[in-house]
Amino acid sequence: MLSDLIAFGNDLLWTYVLIGLLLILGLYLSIRTKFVQFRMLPSMVKELVKGTDRKAFRERKGTTPFQAFAISTAARVGTGNLAGVALAISVGGPGAIFWMWIVAIIGAATGFVESTLAQIYKVKDKDGFRGGPAYYMEKALGARWFGLLFAILLILCFGLIFNGVQTHTIADAFRGAYDVSPLLVGLIIAAIMGVIIFGGIRRIAVVAEIIVPIFAITYVMVALIIMIVNITEVPAVFALIFNNAFGLQEVVGGGIGAAIMNGVQRGLFSNEAGMGSAPNAAATVYTSHPVKQGLIQSLSVLIDTLIICSATAFIILLTDVYTVGDMEGIQLTQEALAAHMGDWATIFITIAIFFFAVSSLLGNYYYGQANIEFITEKPIYLTLFRIAFLIMILVGSTSDLDIIWAMADLFMGSMAVVNLIAVALLSKIAFKALKNYQDQQKQGLDPVFFRDSIKGLKNIESWEDKEK
């Protein structure tokens, strides 16, 4: 009965509300920002490179721009990229990949706006800064109840349910490769995460900025080698994706409707644009202008889907393993890579998914912590959250795959609706911040933001007045 109820909620939410809201709002924000995700791509790369210089931020509290990029990318570059893409193909067909691309391209503008807002309305804490949608809902909209609703949904979604998705995928990969007990895998992951999360945001940031680049680059390089070896078949894969996306060629899955639904769902799960999660990482950064971190987070959306998710898609679609048998999720990715590179590839995917998923758990945990601290700063509640977080790692490793994904979709969708409403209402502030940034750029300045850079802003805590 629970499964049926969750399925009904997902159908209602995704079919009638979220797909349209994501695409329409994303397109509106793209137009209003004059397609910032393409137009300012050089600035995105420049700000990210500058953010890797730890010396420049040594005297400042807060994370560096690159560390925040790593935390948010850690949460994005997880099982959504390896297992989620495989699931989208097995259920929605190759055309689902096209709709994942659309969600990322349009959603990059949404990612820019929500992260810029998070920077503007961030607050100071003992580690530097924290913030996110719950904070801009309270401070900019004056609606703490709205922020509380979002915070609760995020804690349930990222702090608990998404853990089940990540650890189930790791356990499934190890069971497929080595026949290891899922519970044992869950215990090992819980132990590793316990050591890291009790070390605070600084330790999370340092671990994330090491893990994410190494394994993301390695994984993409493997995919590129596969594409080069099969270069004559690559055009046919593109044709397969586009034809299936519009129902011109039915292959695997339930037609164009299934392709759109699964592409958008898995795309949102992977790149999180508009979901309201990445702004929690963006808010931790010390930067001279909110738009700088908005640009970096927009770049993260594009890297996640257009590069890393596409790598998985081509690994799978350059074989025929997705058309035979009943494999789905991570085992489909393992089987496809093994078809290209031999049995050792199963071991590679198992190790990659372990580190990808652990990095995702780091991002998930921090998002939950930031929102626990929004609700209350009493230490006991943070401790209880940490314990629940670790318990859900164990639960997820031994749970049923279908119901975990269904619950993840339901809470992810609910959270996104709440955030997208706030983003729509507050987007004018981000547009003004972008104009302020560009005006300074045109004057040859390194843009700097002040509390009074935008007239009429209220409840700004972490930015000084221009006169000071």
Phi, psi and omega in degrees: 000320178299317180298318179294320180295317178296318179297319178297315179298319179295316179300315181297312185292311187281320184288319189255347186235298199284319182300312179296317181297315180299311186286317182292312180295318178300319179292318178300313180294325177297315181294315183294330178268007182057044179055060181304330183294339176254313186300324185248025178302318177299321178294323178300311181296319180299314181293324179293317179297316177299326182288353178275351182277097182295329182300323182292340184245006186300321183275358185256144172282159181100171179276163175281160177304321181290324178297318177295320175301318181293320180296312181292322178291327176300317179291327180282312187278074180226223183293339177299328182280328182258306181278319184296319178296317178298319179295319179299318180291316184292330182262318185256356181083171181302333180297339178301331181295322178301316182287334171296318179297316181299314179301321181289315183297313179286320184292341179298329176290321177296318178299322177297312184295313184293324180284327175295317177299319180298322178293317182297320186256019178294159179238160179275144172217187187295333180268350183141271181220159168211162181175196183142186182305318180302324182287316180285338173293319180287312190278320183271322180267345183067029184235083179298325180300324179293317177297320179296318178300313179297315182300317180295315178299318180295317180299316179294319184287301184277319184289337185233294190294315180299332175301321179298319179298312183295310185287330175296321180293317177299312182299320180295320180295316180290326178293319180291326184272320189232000183057042180273144178300128178302324180296320179296318177299316179299319180296318179296314180297316180300320180295315179297313182295324179300318180296320185284311189290334177281359177267355176089178185298325181297316180293321178300315182297316182295316179296316183297319184287347174270311186293310190300306182299317184300307186280330177294314181294317179299315182296316179295322178298318177299315179298319179296320177299317179298318180293322179294316179298325182252033189303328181290339181265349184299315178302324180293327178292317176301316179297320179299315181297311183292316180296318181289330181297329183249016176074012181284337181216106180277127180238270178243142178110186188257032176088192187297322179299315179293324179296314180295311183301310183288326177295316180290316180299308182289330176295315178294319179299323183281306187266343173063014181294119181093349182286336179094011182271308182302326178303334177296325176282319181301325184290342183282350190275140165274121178212161183276344181209134182302326183297330180302314181284331174298319178295318181296319180290328175296319177298322180299322178299314182294317180298316183302307189270310187290335181254300189284315177296321179297326177301313178297316182302315182289326175302318182283313187285345174278005171235180175248015185294335181285348181264353182235151178073188182236029179287147173210168178069213189295329181292331175293318177296317178301313183295320181294316180293323178297325178295329179278317195235008178092176186296335180298337181296329177299320178293318180301313180296322180298315179292317181298314182293328177299310182287323176299314183290322176297319178296323177295319178299324177298311178298316180302316182297314183296322178300317178297317181298315182300327182272333169299316182290338173289319181288313180203146179258011176290124186302330184299324182289326176293320178297316178297322178296317180299319179294314179298322178302312181291324178297318181294334174298316179292317180298315182297325183295338184242010185266173179283135185296313187299313184290330177295311179298320181296316178294321178299316179298318182295311182287324177298316180294318180297317180296319181295319180300313180299314181293318183295327176298314179296318179299317179298319182288331187253001188301330181300328179295317178294322178298318180294322177296321179295318178297318178300317179297313183291323177300318179290323177300318181297333179274003180078019182263157168275110190304136178231138183250141176235163181304325182259018176294331176241120183294140173089359179290139179236159175060039177267118186258328193252011178236140183271163175285153184299327184290337186283000000 
